[in-house]
């Protein structure tokens, strides 16, 4: 609590009249150097307040006399990157795939742009790094339904599969459950399982072969299940199964097939981005 102001007997300085547990506070001025630094910082802060953005208002903020802002710096940096990227992307759009591959720096730029486009547009269906999932093709397995060349992949990305674009990739598998008898459906299922490399013990091989031939399965899938990229006929003699590899899933797909849809990306992505995406997807699966 405050006490009377008196002289400190040791230092000879006046006290402030405050005392805590017998400790009295001396009334000594601040050091000159500290006071001058304090005044300088106040003056400096006023200058900062005037020169740089500072005080918010109802419809904006005080922009400062220098006209500088961190947002402006970021916008300029983004614009600079955009200009640099534009130069690369113009080259990618104009050059054939083989020339892009031959230019190491340009190829890396294309792969980076493709990876970003894939993450933003394709990953929700095809999975990270093209791992795929049930009903969505894996892109890293080197099995290409419509062909795995640069041109084939580019066309698939550009126009989609069963999309509303006039040039879309289109294939149609009949519902054989409506035309085959149960024993025929079982037999052809076992034939397909044998093509997969997992034959069914006791299967009616002769009937399965007959149904496969007479039902024109070979027209799309090939006589040995090798597939037909020109018609989008899946390769049956592989370990890749879009809707499941067990016998029940295979039978269900033959009886009442499910067929997915992929949008045409040329309405959303520019040609350079589609080419970059093509290069990225191509290298995921090894390509053809």
C-alpha positions in Angstrom: 0.0 0.0 0.0 1.3 3.6 -0.6 3.4 5.1 2.1 4.9 8.5 2.5 7.7 9.6 0.1 11.1 9.5 1.8 14.8 9.2 1.0 16.3 5.8 0.7 19.1 5.7 3.2 21.4 3.5 1.0 21.0 5.1 -2.4 19.9 8.6 -1.4 17.1 8.5 -4.0 13.5 9.5 -3.3 11.0 6.6 -3.0 7.7 6.5 -4.8 5.8 5.8 -1.6 5.2 2.1 -2.6 6.4 -0.7 -0.5 5.9 -4.5 -0.8 7.0 -6.8 2.1 9.5 -4.2 3.2 10.9 -3.5 -0.3 10.5 0.1 -1.3 10.3 1.4 -4.9 12.8 4.0 -5.9 11.7 7.0 -7.9 14.4 6.9 -10.6 14.0 8.1 -14.2 14.4 5.7 -17.2 17.8 5.4 -18.7 18.3 8.0 -21.4 19.2 5.4 -24.0 16.1 3.4 -23.3 13.9 6.5 -23.6 15.4 7.5 -26.9 15.0 4.0 -28.3 11.4 4.0 -27.2 10.7 7.4 -28.8 12.4 6.2 -32.0 10.2 3.1 -32.2 7.1 5.2 -31.8 8.2 7.5 -34.6 9.1 4.4 -36.8 5.7 2.8 -36.1 3.9 6.0 -37.2 6.0 5.9 -40.4 5.1 2.2 -41.0 1.4 3.0 -40.3 1.5 5.7 -43.1 3.6 3.9 -45.7 2.3 0.3 -45.4 -1.2 -1.2 -45.2 -2.4 -0.9 -41.6 -5.8 0.1 -40.4 -9.0 -1.8 -41.4 -12.1 0.1 -42.3 -15.7 -0.7 -43.2 -15.3 -1.1 -46.9 -11.5 -1.8 -47.1 -8.3 -0.8 -45.4 -5.6 1.9 -45.4 -3.4 0.8 -48.3 -0.5 3.0 -47.4 1.4 5.5 -49.5 3.9 2.9 -50.9 1.0 0.8 -52.4 2.6 -2.4 -51.3 1.0 -5.5 -49.9 1.8 -9.2 -49.3 -1.2 -10.1 -51.4 0.2 -8.0 -54.3 3.6 -9.8 -54.0 1.9 -13.2 -54.1 -0.2 -12.2 -57.1 2.9 -11.0 -58.9 4.7 -14.3 -58.1 1.7 -16.3 -59.3 1.5 -14.3 -62.5 5.2 -14.8 -63.1 4.9 -18.6 -62.6 1.8 -18.5 -64.9 3.8 -16.7 -67.7 6.7 -19.2 -67.3 4.3 -22.2 -67.3 2.4 -20.7 -70.3 5.6 -20.9 -72.4 6.2 -24.5 -71.5 2.5 -25.4 -72.0 2.5 -23.8 -75.4 5.5 -26.0 -76.4 3.7 -29.1 -75.1 0.6 -28.2 -77.1 2.5 -27.8 -80.3 5.1 -30.6 -80.1 4.5 -34.3 -80.8 4.7 -36.7 -77.9 8.1 -38.2 -79.0 9.7 -34.8 -79.1 8.4 -33.9 -75.7 9.8 -37.2 -74.3 13.2 -36.4 -75.9 13.3 -33.0 -74.1 14.0 -34.0 -70.5 13.1 -30.6 -69.0 9.9 -30.3 -71.0 8.9 -33.9 -70.2 9.3 -33.3 -66.5 7.2 -30.2 -66.8 4.5 -32.2 -68.6 4.6 -34.9 -66.0 4.2 -32.4 -63.2 1.3 -30.7 -65.0 -0.2 -34.1 -65.7 0.1 -35.2 -62.1 -1.6 -32.1 -60.9 -4.4 -32.4 -63.4 -4.8 -36.1 -62.4 -5.1 -35.3 -58.7 -7.6 -32.5 -59.4 -9.8 -34.4 -61.9 -9.1 -38.2 -62.2 -8.0 -39.3 -58.7 -11.5 -39.5 -57.2 -12.4 -42.4 -59.6 -9.0 -43.9 -60.5 -7.4 -43.6 -57.1 -4.0 -42.1 -56.2 -1.3 -43.0 -58.7 -4.0 -44.8 -60.8 -4.5 -47.7 -58.5 -8.2 -48.0 -59.4 -11.0 -49.6 -57.5 -14.1 -51.8 -58.2 -15.7 -50.5 -61.3 -12.9 -47.9 -62.0 -9.9 -49.1 -64.1 -6.5 -49.2 -62.6 -4.1 -47.2 -64.8 -0.9 -48.7 -63.6 -1.4 -52.3 -64.7 -0.4 -52.0 -68.3 -3.8 -53.3 -69.5 -5.4 -50.9 -71.9 -9.0 -51.4 -72.9 -8.8 -49.0 -75.8 -5.1 -49.2 -76.5 -2.1 -47.9 -74.7 -0.3 -45.7 -77.3 -0.1 -42.0 -76.7 -2.7 -41.3 -79.3 -5.1 -44.0 -77.9 -4.8 -42.6 -74.3 -5.2 -39.0 -75.5 -8.3 -39.9 -77.5 -9.8 -41.7 -74.5 -9.1 -38.7 -72.2 -10.3 -36.2 -74.7 -13.6 -37.7 -75.7 -14.3 -40.0 -72.8 -16.1 -43.4 -72.7 -19.9 -43.5 -73.3 -19.9 -39.8 -72.7 -22.2 -37.3 -74.5 -19.5 -36.3 -77.0 -20.0 -37.3 -80.6 -16.6 -38.9 -80.8 -16.7 -40.8 -77.5 -15.4 -44.3 -77.1 -18.4 -46.6 -77.1 -18.8 -50.4 -76.6 -21.9 -52.4 -75.7 -22.1 -55.9 -74.2 -25.4 -57.7 -74.5 -27.2 -59.0 -71.4 -26.6 -62.7 -72.0 -28.8 -63.7 -69.0 -31.8 -62.9 -71.2 -30.7 -65.2 -74.1 -28.8 -68.1 -72.5 -30.1 -71.0 -70.5 -28.8 -71.3 -67.0 -26.5 -74.2 -67.9 -25.1 -72.3 -70.9 -24.5 -69.3 -68.7 -22.7 -71.4 -66.2 -20.6 -73.1 -68.9 -19.5 -69.8 -70.5 -18.7 -68.4 -67.1 -16.5 -71.4 -66.5 -14.9 -70.9 -69.9 -14.1 -67.2 -69.0 -12.7 -68.3 -65.6 -10.4 -70.7 -67.5 -9.2 -67.8 -69.6 -8.5 -65.9 -66.4 -6.3 -68.8 -65.4 -8.6 -70.1 -62.6 -10.5 -73.1 -64.2 -13.5 -74.5 -62.4 -13.2 -78.2 -61.4 -15.8 -80.3 -63.3 -16.7 -77.5 -65.7 -18.4 -78.4 -69.0 -15.5 -77.3 -71.2 -17.1 -78.3 -74.5 -20.4 -76.4 -73.8 -18.4 -73.4 -72.6 -16.4 -73.2 -75.8 -19.5 -73.7 -77.9 -21.4 -70.9 -76.2 -18.4 -68.6 -76.4 -18.2 -69.1 -80.1 -21.9 -69.1 -81.0 -22.7 -66.1 -78.9 -20.1 -64.1 -80.8 -18.0 -63.4 -77.7 -14.9 -63.8 -79.7 -15.8 -60.9 -82.0 -15.1 -58.5 -79.1 -12.9 -60.5 -76.8 -10.9 -62.5 -79.3 -11.0 -66.2 -79.9 -8.5 -66.8 -77.0 -9.7 -63.9 -74.9 -6.9 -61.6 -76.0 -9.2 -58.6 -76.3 -9.9 -56.1 -79.1 -8.8 -52.5 -78.4 -10.5 -51.3 -81.6 -13.9 -52.2 -80.2 -13.1 -51.8 -76.5 -13.4 -55.5 -75.9 -11.6 -56.4 -72.6 -8.8 -58.9 -72.6 -10.2 -61.9 -70.6 -6.9 -63.7 -70.5 -5.5 -61.3 -67.9 -5.4 -60.8 -64.2 -7.3 -57.6 -64.3 -11.0 -57.7 -63.5 -13.0 -54.4 -63.4 -16.0 -55.8 -61.6 -14.5 -58.6 -59.6 -12.6 -61.8 -60.4 -14.6 -64.4 -58.4 -17.0 -66.7 -60.3 -20.2 -65.1 -59.0 -19.0 -61.6 -60.2 -18.0 -63.0 -63.6 -21.4 -64.7 -64.0 -23.2 -61.6 -63.0 -21.3 -59.5 -65.5 -22.1 -61.9 -68.3 -25.8 -62.1 -67.4 -26.4 -58.4 -66.8 -23.2 -56.4 -67.6 -22.4 -53.2 -65.9 -20.7 -50.6 -68.2 -19.2 -47.4 -66.8 -18.9 -43.9 -68.2 -16.0 -41.5 -68.3 -16.6 -37.8 -69.2 -15.1 -36.1 -72.2 -12.4 -33.9 -70.7 -11.9 -31.6 -73.7 -14.7 -29.4 -72.4 -12.9 -28.9 -69.1 -9.2 -29.1 -69.9 -7.1 -27.3 -72.5 -5.2 -29.4 -75.1 -1.8 -28.9 -73.4 -3.2 -30.2 -70.1 -4.7 -33.2 -71.9 -1.4 -34.0 -73.5 0.4 -33.6 -70.1 -2.3 -35.9 -68.6 -1.7 -38.4 -71.4 2.0 -38.5 -70.7 1.4 -38.9 -67.0 -1.2 -41.7 -67.4 1.0 -43.4 -70.1 4.0 -43.7 -67.8 1.9 -45.0 -64.9 1.1 -48.2 -66.8 4.2 -48.5 -68.9 2.4 -47.6 -72.1 2.4 -49.3 -75.5 
